[in-house]
Amino acid sequence: MAEQVIQPASDHIDIADAERRIKAILIGSIGNLVEWYDFYAYTAFALYFAPAFFPGNDPVVQQLNVAVVFAATFLMRPLGGWFFGYLADHFGRRISLTLSVVFMCFGSLIIALTPTYATIGFAAPVILALARVIEGLSLGGEYGASATYLSEVADPRHRGFYSSFQYVTLIGGQLTAIIVLLLLQKVFLTPEELKAWGWRIPFAIGAALAIFAAVMRRGLHETEAFEEAKKVVKPTGSITNLLRYPRELLLVVGLTAGGTAAFYTFTTYMQTFVKLSVGLTEDQTTFVIFGSLIFATILQPIYGAISDKIGRKPLLIFFGVAGTLATVPLLMTLKETKSPFMAFILICCAWLFVAGYTSINAVVKAELFPTNVRALGVGLPYAITVSIFGGTAPAIALYFKSIGHEDWFYFYLSGIICLSLIIYSTMRDTKHASAMHRHE
């Protein structure tokens, strides 16, 4: 009888612990989704709001101005990675996560409420740029803080699976932006209404969702790893302390470069590529990209769970080898096809290897650093690398296209992935040599 009483109590503890972890992961992930929805709403609705902020009748010039402002967000991401990484390592993950989504709320709200160029003149694009700078700071901090939080709150046996939800919700933010765009385009508003005032709606929605996410994040429990680290060493989160780990910092740069270039190619740039190079209609392009992103979302937890069984390194090497060998023929074949279905299949084929990076890159970086510099170590070098290799990928591709050598970009992307493959081949498998329990 005594054994029968004790056993259910043990089960109850395990269930309660699992429920606590899952709740924390869901809340942390929802905030990540909201942040990325706000970020991608800008690109999704750029066609409609560009005339409101930039004068003239040339849509190409207007879109170029929009792209310049978009690029400014990437320049701010390293600063956000440092600032929010410092907060997360010094004061706790919860504070950093909550404040980052509040920043995103302000950025979206500013865009939703800013008067047009016709009303306030040059101040309109200046305010737009300021709003995107705020959003860039927010997004730069979100990655490191959320990657650290999800990795620390997950149990060690399923850390890859739970951490993969960072990219589930990251891609989910893009999907949400597309869904809002389709609903406004096809159901609620006319093109004229969208250009006149309807483009403000997605940013207002983003601000409201950010408030909701901030309220939920305020109730998050601090991670046990951070609480334990405070007992062992005084939290600093300083760059000086971070520089004690030069090898780990270089590893983050190396393993991110190829992955982020591939990610932005098959998400942000792919919509432009399918429309301009493949020649699909706007509706066909939207549905092809939407379908491929759903497929990519499904792959993330599957690959994350696989990494918990076989390790992180085999998946990274799979991405590196397949990306190096398959990128050029895949993009060449995609350019020649005129079928929306074949375009969808080919982009999904790309995601079969890109997911080898996206699903586990957050947990790999988190497992490289001890607790007291983890958020800063994950966020800062990642943000710098994304600014160099990720944010520039669409611009480089369009430049090569403009000079008549679009295929040069295919080789460029393959080369960047190959460089990361060298890093994957020489680095330790962080699942088996993790720093998650080190407090230095």
N, C-alpha and C positions, 0 to 999 in steps of 0.2 A: 504493500500500500504506500509505503514511504517513497518508493521509486516512482510510483504513478503520480504522486503529488509534485515531486521535484521536476519531472520531465516536462509537463505542460508549462511550468513556470519558465523553464529554459527556452521552450519554443516561443513563449509569449515575449521574452526579451529579444529573441532573434527577429521576430516579426515586427516588434516595435522599433527596433534599430533599423530594419530594412525600410519601414514606412517613413521614418525620420529622414533617412538618406534620400529616398525617392522624392519626398516632398521638397527637400532642399534643392535637389537637382532640377526638379520641375520649375520651381520659382526662379532659380538662377538662369535656367534656359529660357524661360518666358521673357525675362528682361533682355537677354541676348537677342531674341527674335524681334522684340520691339525696337531695339537699337538699329538692327540691320534693316528693318522695314523703313524706318525713318531715313536711313542713309540711302537706300535704293529708290525711295519714292522720288527723290530728286532726279535721278536719271530716267525713271519711268515716265515722269510728267514733264520732262524738259521741253519737249516739243510744244507744249501748251503754254507754259509760263514764260518761256524765253522772250516773246515779244513784249511782255509786260514789264520786263526789267531792262531790256536792251533795245535802243531805238534803231530805226532803219527798216528797210523792206527786204533785206537779204537774209533768208533763213539760215544760210550756211554760216554767215558771220555771227548771227545770233547764237547758233549752236556752238560755234567756236568759243564765244564768250562764256557760255554755260560750261563748256569743257574746261576752260581755264579756271573757273571758280571751283569746279569739281576737283581739279588737280591740287588746288590749295588745301583741300581737306587732307590729302596724303602728306603734305608738307608738315601739317600740324600733328599728325599721328605719333611721331616720335616724342614730341613734347607731352602729348597725352599719355603715352606709354610710361614716360618717366614720372609724371606727376601722380597719376593714379596708381602706378606701381609702388611709388614711395608711400602713398597713403595706405595701400593694402598691406605692405610689409611692416609699416610703423604703427598703424592704428587698427588694422584688421581688415579682412576681406569684405565684410558686410558694409562697412562705411564706404569703401571705394566703389563697390558695386552699386550702392544706392545713389551716391553722388554722380556717378557717370551717367546713369539714366536720367537724372535730373537735368544735367547739362544737355542731353539730347532733347529733352522736353522743351527747354528754352530755345534751342536752335530751330526746332520744328515750328514752335509757336511764333517765333519772329518771322519766319518765311510766310506762314499762313496770314499774318496780319500786316505785313509791310505794304504800304501804298505802291502803286506802279510808277514807272518813270514819267508817265504823262502827268502824274500828280505832284511828285516831289523831285523830279529831275534826277541828277546824278547820284543823289543820296540813295535811291532805290537799289541800284546794283551794289553800292558800298555796303548797305545793310544786309543784302543777300549774301555777300562775301563774308561778312562778320558772322552771320548765322551758320554758314558752312564751316567757318573756322571753329566755332563752338562745337559743332557736330564732329569735326575732325578730332578735336581734343577728346571728346567723349568716346569715340570709337577706338582711338588709340589706347585709351585706358581700359576699355571693356574687355579686349582680348586677353591681356595678361591676368586681369583680376578674375575673369570668369573661368579661364583655363585653370588657374590655380585653385579656385574654389571647387570646381567640379572634380578636379583630380584629388583634392584633399578630403572631400566629403564622401567620395566613393569608397567602398570596401576594396582592399587590395586585389582580391580575386577577380573583380569585375571593373577595374579602373578604366580599361580601354573601352569597354562597352558604354559606361556612364559618361565618360569624357567625350565620346563621339557625338553626344547630343549638342555639343557646342556648334558643330557644323550642321547638324540637323536643323537647329533653330536659325543658324546663320543663313542657310539656303531657304529655310522657311520664311525668313524676312523678305527675301526676294520674291518668293511665291506669293506672299501676302500683298506685296506692292503690285504685282501683276494682276492679282484677283481684283483689287480695288480699281485698277485701271480698266479692266474689262467690264466691271459692273457699271462704272461711270460712263464708259464709251458706248456700251451696247444696251444698257437698261435705263439709266436714269437721266443722262444729259445728252444734248446734241454737241457736235464739235464746236459750234459757236459758243455755247454756254461753258464748255470746258475752257476755252481760250479766254473768255471774258472773266469768269470768276470760279468756275468749277475746279480749277487746278489747286485752289486753296484747301479744298476738302481733305485730300489725303494727308496734308501736313497738320491740319487740325485733328484728324483722327490719330496721327502719330503722337501729337502732344498729349492727347487724352490717354492713349495707351501707355505712354511713358509715365504719366502720373500714377496710373494703376500699378505699373511694374515697380515704381519707386516705393509705393505703399507696401506692396508685398515683400519687397526686399528688406524693408526696415524690420520685418519680423523674422528674418533669417537668423539661424544660430551661427555663431562664429565657429570656425572649424577647430577640431580638437588639436590638429597639428600646430596651428597658430597659438592656441592657448598653452600647449606644452612648451613651445619654443620660448615663450615669454618667461617661463620659469627657469630656463637654462641660460638664455642670453638676452641681453637688452636689445629690443627691436630697433633697427636703424633704417633699413630700406635705402641706404645711401649708395651713390654710384661708386664712391671710394671702396666700400665694402664689396660691391659687386665686382669690381675689377680684380678681386682676389681669385676670380674664376674665369680667366681669359680663354681657356680651352672650351669651356661650356658656352661662353658668349659666341665664339667663332663657330661652334657647332650649330647654334640656333640660326646664325646667318646662313651657313652652308646648307642645312637641311631645309630651310625655308625658301631659298631662292628659286629653285626649280618648281617647287610645289605651288608657290604663290603666283608665279608666271603662268603655270598651267591653269590654276583656278580662275584667274581673271580672264584668261583666254576663252575658257569654256563656259563662262558666265557672262560677265560684262561685255566682252568683245564679241561673243558668239552671236548675239542678237544683230549686231551691225554686219557681221560676216555673212550670216545666212541671208540677210536682206540684200546687201550690196553685191556680194561676190557670188552667192548661189542663185540669187534672183527670185526668191520667194516673195509672195505678197505680204503685206503687214499682218493680216490675220493668220496666214500660214506660219510666219515667223514667230508670232506670239505663242501659238499653240505648240509648235515644235520645241521652243525653248521651255515653255511651261511643262510639257511632258518630260523633257530630259531632266529638268530640275527635280521633278517628283521621283524619277528613277534614281537620281543622285542622292536624294534624301533617304530613300529606302536602303541604299548601300551602306550608309555611314554606320549604323549600329551593328550591321552584319559584319563589316570589316573590323569594327571595334571589338566585337566578341571574339572574332578569329584571333586578334592580336593577344587576347587574354589567354588563348590556348597555345599559340605557337611563338609568341613574342612580337615585339614591334619591328625589329630589324628586317625580318623576311618580307613584311608588307612594304616597307620603304624601298627595299631593293627591287621588289616587283614593280613598284611605280617607276623607279629609276630606269630599269631595263626596258620595260614596255614603253615608257614615255620617250626614251631615247630612240628606240627602234621604230615605233609605230606612229609618232606624231606627224612626220613628214608625209608618209603615204596616206595617212588618214585624212589630213587636211587637204591634200591634193585631190583625193577621191571625193571628199565632201564638196569641194569647189565645183567639180564637174557634174555632180548630180543635179537634176532638176526636180526630183521627187521629194515632197515633204516627208513622206514615210522613210525614205532612204536617209534623208538628212537626220531625222530623229534617231534612226538605228545607229548611224555613224557617231553622232554625239554621245549616245549611250555607251558605245564601245569605248570612246575616250574616257568616260566616267568610270569604266571598269578598272582602269589603272590609276586615274587621278584620285579616286577614293582611297587608294592605298596610302596616299599622303594625307588627304583632308580628314579622314576618319580618326587618325591617331596623332596628328602633329602636335595637338595641344598637350596631350598626356606625355608624349616623349619629352617635350620641352620642360614640363613641370617636373618630370622625374630626373632631370639633369641637375637641379639646384636644391640646396638645403632650404628649409622653411623661411629663414630670416631674410633671404633675398629672392625668393622664388617668383613672386609676382613681378618684380622689377626685372629679374633675369629673363623671364618669359616675354614680358611685354615690350621692353625697350628695344632689344636687338631685332625682335620680330617686326616692330613698327618701322624701324629704319629699313629693313630688308624689303618689306612690302612697298614702301615708298619708292624704292629703287627699281625693283623687279616686277612687282604686282601692278601698282598704279600706272606704270609706264607702258605695260604690255599693249593695251589698246592703241595708245598713241604711236608706238613703234610700228605696230601692224598697219595702221592707217598711213603712216609716212611711207613705208615700203610700197604700199598699194598706190600711193599718189605718184611715185616715181616709176611705176610700171614693173616693180619687182616684188609683188606680194609674196611669192614663194620664199623670198629671203627670210621672212618672219618665221616660216615653218622651221627652217634650219636654226634660226636664232633660238626659238623655244626649245627645240631638241637639244641644242648645245647647253643651254642653261640647266635643263633636267639632267644631262650627262654629268655636269659639274657637281650637282647635288648627289648623283649616284656615287661618285667617288667618296663623298662624305659618309653616305649610308653604309658603304662597304667597309669603312675603317672605324666607324664609331661603335661603342659598346651597345648592346641591347639593353635599353633602360628598364625593360620589364624584369630582367634578371640582375641588373646592377643599378637599382633605383636609389635616389637620394631623398626619397619622400620622408623617410624617418630621421633624417639628419637635421639637427638644430645646431648651427655653428655661430 
